[in-house]
């Protein structure tokens, strides 16, 4: 990782991307403390070089870290900051990402109705963009949410539709999430 930064040291955009990817790698491993300095450096480069996608993604990553650390209010604030940046730059795919992030925070707090509002808003944007991968991911979220709300038929519909799309896209890892959701629903019947 550090070699990647050294290799890009003469390029602001390269340094920005290297820091962003390192931060993302740490976040994937739930190493939030290690991720934050890289994410902050990436955000500073993004702001300096007018790169709203990366600037907003810093706030999304920070929101994830805050949610992992059970700091839900800060997580909401960071996700809303990302939403503002993405909206201002008219980055539709990223606007949907921020909406889903806000929905996920509500979901983790068992605020199911609020989660559904944000999930649906993000889903509509992804559908308009024909981003099938993200449509299927949000449908999976809605399936899990519907099950938790006691709406079994709706949960099965979302999960099956999502699974069909994941199979079509050959997203085998994502499909495993769908099968886990379906197993949970059938186990609860």
Secondary structure as UniProt FT lines:
FT   HELIX           2..7
FT   TURN            8..10
FT   HELIX           12..28
FT   TURN            29..30
FT   HELIX           32..48
FT   TURN            49..50
FT   HELIX           52..68
FT   TURN            69..70
FT   HELIX           72..88
FT   TURN            89..90
FT   HELIX           92..108
FT   TURN            109..110
FT   HELIX           112..129
FT   HELIX           132..148
FT   TURN            149..150
FT   HELIX           152..169
FT   HELIX           172..188
//
